């Protein structure tokens, strides 16, 4: 104890007063530090939630197509068919193999792929024929 007393005696009065003030306020300071740590952790969790929502939003706006394109599916359905098929028949042939592709607009997607691509030829009877590869493949 005399060593501690010697150290205290060697300190200037201003330093002793500062140490007493720190000691008196130690519990409130500890409480504030604990509260700060809790708030920082809550802020980190909230930031993670915001980042997750932003990532989900980005995923919705930039949806990556899974599987082959509609044009590739049309080529697959029409390849080797003589006499051609109507857009509805092509759609049904695709859905027989890929039922998960069935959406409200899938027929329109098939029809657009068949009419816009030079890979397919529209016959007089409204059927489409696969004529081979073209420049826009």
Rosetta blueprint (number, residue, H / E / L):
1 X L
2 X H
3 X H
4 X H
5 X H
6 X H
7 X H
8 X H
9 X H
10 X H
11 X L
12 X L
13 X H
14 X H
15 X H
16 X H
17 X H
18 X H
19 X H
20 X H
21 X H
22 X H
23 X H
24 X H
25 X L
26 X H
27 X H
28 X H
29 X H
30 X H
31 X H
32 X H
33 X H
34 X H
35 X H
36 X H
37 X H
38 X H
39 X H
40 X H
41 X H
42 X H
43 X H
44 X H
45 X H
46 X H
47 X H
48 X H
49 X H
50 X H
51 X H
52 X H
53 X H
54 X H
55 X H
56 X H
57 X H
58 X H
59 X H
60 X H
61 X H
62 X L
63 X L
64 X L
65 X L
66 X L
67 X L
68 X L
69 X L
70 X H
71 X H
72 X H
73 X H
74 X H
75 X H
76 X H
77 X H
78 X H
79 X L
80 X L
81 X L
82 X L
83 X L
84 X L
85 X E
86 X L
87 X H
88 X H
89 X H
90 X H
91 X H
92 X H
93 X H
94 X H
95 X H
96 X H
97 X H
98 X L
99 X H
100 X H
101 X H
102 X L
103 X L
104 X L
105 X L
106 X H
107 X H
108 X H
109 X H
110 X H
111 X H
112 X H
113 X H
114 X H
115 X H
116 X H
117 X L
118 X L
119 X L
120 X E
121 X E
122 X E
123 X L
124 X L
125 X L
126 X L
127 X L
128 X E
129 X E
130 X E
131 X L
132 X L
133 X L
134 X L
135 X L
136 X L
137 X L
